[in-house]
Amino acid sequence: MDANRDTFETRLKNNASEIEALLDLLLSPSPLSDEIARPETLRDAMHYAVLNGGKRLRPFLVVESAALLGGDAEAALRVGAALECVHCYSLVHDDLPAMDDDDLRRGKPTVHIKFDEATAILAGDSLLTYAFDIIASPETTLPDTSKASLVLALARAAGLGGMAGGQALDLAAEKQAPDEAGIIRLQAMKTGALIRFACEAGAVISASPPEDRRRLRAFGEKIGLAFQLADDILDLTSDTATMGKATGKDAARGKGTLVALRGMEWAETQLHQHVRDAEALLAPYGARASTLIAAAHFIADRKS
């Protein structure tokens, strides 16, 4: 198991390096074809937002799910970079004073603190838009039908019925705590939708049969639930220095979480059940799925 974990962590770090190199290239000062100019301060804020650390777990899941099914590795890397732009946009906006009002992200000043609120809003807007540019670009060497499918799936995962809708529910939860079903729905939207997309994208990139897409989508849903449970546990048990962001804020704001509702013992049991369910979904792929299974364990066992 230790050897498998070492292999997984090496792959995760290598993928993070590749994603960061690609993001750095994509956010270079030179305008692309049909772009008029890239304003320096806005580009700097976008660059800061996406290249200030992080495990790059979501793009890793895109790359590894595509690898599982024999998809094009370079195209998967670009789709992963697009997804990371969406994820980082959500963090920039989530940190704003009108949202969660955080001054620290990944151990560094948040974008609105480093720059200003207006620039942070525009940086988030631009990262979201750029994600679809990256997927649709000729440099992403996939059939147009696959690109359209990815654009649709990412839009659904990121928008009204996905992450942004989940953020709205999260804000509403400060005024009236939802019941258990409401918490699960909120978390599946705010956190789980992008993780689900990351896994499902591999089947689209590889043009795999519908059953593969359904199986990877279900795997993504399970590890998305595990990710949020682990996050809620860490919010209560870890500290700001370890997490690189403020902890204990959900409890302070009176937000309902499954940990608060059902208790720590239940949450830890449920967390590991999600991982077992995720493993079972990938059983038909045998040893080829070992990296994705290791990712599920990593999500459950992470300390930050």
N, C-alpha and C positions, 0 to 999 in steps of 0.2 A: 504493500500500500504506500509506503514512504517513497519507493522508487517511482510509483505511478504519480504521486503528488509532485515529486521533483520534476518529472517529465511535463506534467500539466503546467506547473508554474513557469518552467522554461518557455513553453509554447505561449503562455499568456504574456510573458514579458517580451518575447520576440514579436508577437503580434502587435503589442502596444507600440513598440518601436517603429514597426512598419506603418501603422495607422498614423502615428505622430509625424513621421516623415512625409506621408502623403498629405495630411492636413496642412503642414507647413508649406508644401508646394502649392496646394489648392488656394491658400490664402497669401500668396506672394503679392508684392505690390503691383505687378504688371496686370493691366486689364485683359480680360478674355475677349475673344471675338464678340462684337455687338455690345460689350460694356463700354461706356464712355470714359469713366475714370473710377479709381478706387480711392475715396477720401482717406487720408492717412490716419486720422484719429479713429474713424469707424473701423477700418481694417485692423488697426492695432488692438482695438477692444475685442473684435472677433477672434483675433489670433490669441490674445490673452485668455479669452473664455474657453477656448478649446485646447490650449496647450499649457495649462497650469496644473498638470498632474492627472491622476486618476488611473484606474486599472484597465480601462477600455474593454470592459466585460461585454458590452452589447455588440461592438464590432467583432470581438472574438467569437461570439456565438454565431454571428453571420458567417464568418470564415469557416468555422468548424462544422457548422451544419451543411454548408455547401461542400466541404471536403468529404463529409460522410457519404454524400450522394454523387460525388464525382463532378461537382460543378467547377466552373472556371475560377481559379484562385484570384486572378487579378481583378476580375469583375466583382468578386465577393469582397475584396478589400475596398473597392470604391463604394460599394453599397454599404459596407460597414462604416466608412468615413462619413457617408451621407447620414446614416443613423446617428453617429456620434454628434454631428452638427445639430440634429433635432434634440438629442438629449442635453447637449450643452446649452442650447437656446432655452430649454425649459428650466435649467438651473439658474441661468442669468435672470430670467423673469421671476422665478420662484423666490429669489433672494431680495427682490425689490421691496422697498418700504411698504408698498400697498399690498404685498403678498405676505411672505414669511418674515421679511425685514431682518435679513441676516447680513452681518458684516464680514463673515469668514466663510470661505469655501476651499476645501482641500488645503487648509492651513494658510491660505493667502487671502488678502482683501478681495471681497466680491467685486464684480465689474463696476457696479454703480459707486462703490467706494473708491476704487482705483481711478475711475474716470468721472462720470456723473450719471444721474438717472436717465436723462434723455439719450445719452450715448448707449447706455446699457439696454434701453428699450429698442433702439435701432439695431444694435448688435444682435439681439435676440431675433428680431424680425428678419434680419439679413441672413442669419444662420439657418433659420427655418426655410426660407426661400431657396438658399443655396443648396440645401439637401436635395431638392427635386431637380435642380440644375445638374448636380453631380450624377444622379441616376440617369437622367435623360441625355446627358452629353454623349457625343460620338466616342469619346475615350472609354466609356463603359461599354465593353464589347459584348453586348447581349442583343438578342432579337428584340425588335420594337414591341412585340407582344409581351415579352418578359418584362421589359422596362415599364410598360403601361400597368402591368399587374403589380409590380413593386411600388410604383407611384401611388396606385389606388390603395394598396394595403398599408403603406406608410401614412398616407393621408388619413385613413380611417383610424389608425392606431394613435395618431398624434392629435387629432382634432376634437370636435364637439363630443363624439361618442367614445373617445379614448382618453388620452392623457390630459388635454386641456379641460375636458369635461370633468375628469377626476380631480383636477386642481380646483375647479369651481365647487365641487362637492366637499373638498377638503376645507376650503374657506368657510363654507356653510356650516361645517361640523364644529367650528369654534363657537357658534351661537346655539346650535342644537345638536347634541351628540346623536349620531345614528345608531340604530340597533345593529345586531351582528350581521344580518344580511346587507344592511347599508354600508357597513365598514368593509365587508368583502367586496362589494360592488365598487366602492370608492377606490380601494387599493388595486383591484384588477384593472381599473381604468388608469389611474395616475401612475402607477409603477409597472403593472403587469403588461399593459398593452404594447409598449415598446420592446419588452423582453420577448413577448410572444411573436412580434414581428421579426425580431432578430433570428429566431429559430426557424420560423416559417419561410423566411427569405431564402434560406439555403435550398429548399425544395423548388422555389421559383427559379433561382439562378441555374439550377441543374436540370430544369425542365422535367422534374420527376413526376411520377403518377400521382393522382389525387390522394391516394392512401398515404403516401409519404408526407405530403403537405399536411394532411389532417393529423398524422402522428407527431410531426415536429411542432405543429401548432399547439397540440395538447401538452407536449413536453414543455414548451415555452410557458404555457399557462401555469403549469405546476411549479416550475422554478421561479416564475414571477411571484406566486404566492409565498414561496419559501423566502425569496429575497426580501419581501416586505415584512414578513414575520421576523426574520433575522434583524432587519433594520430597527423594528420596534423594540426588540429585546436589547439591542445595542444602545438605543436611545436612553434606556433606563439603567444599563449596567456599565456603559463605557464613559469616557470623558472627552472633553473638547480636544485635548492634545492628541489623543489616539485617533479620534474620528476626523479631525481636521475641520470640524464645524461644530456649532453649538449643539449640546445635547440637553435632554430633559425638557425641550420646548413643548412637545405635545401635551405632556402632563400639566405644564404650567398654563397652557392655554385651554385646558379642559377638553382637548380633542379625544374622542373615543378611539381606542385601538383594541385589537383582539387580545393583546397582552393585559391591558387594563380590565377588559371585560371578563376574560376567562381565566386569567392568572398565568404566572410564569411557567409552572409545570405543564399546564395544558398547551401553552404556546410552543414549548420546546418539543413536546411529544408530537404535536401537529406539524411542526417544522420538519422533523425527520420522517414523518409519514409522507409529506409532499415529495421528499427526495426519493423515498422508496417507490412511490407511484411514478415518478419521473423515470427512474431506472427501468421499471417494468415496461414503460412505453417504448423504450429503445432496445429491449431484449431481442427483437427480431434481427437487429443489425449485428449482434454478437460483439466481438472484440473491436470492430470498427467504430463502435460508439463509446469506447473507453474514455476518450477525451471529453466528450459532452457529459458523460456520467460523472467524471471528475469535477467538471464545472458545477454540476448540481451540488456535490458535496462541498465544494469551495464556497458556494453561496451560503449554504447552511452554517458552515463552520467559521466564516470570516470574522475577524476581530475589528475591522474598520470599514 
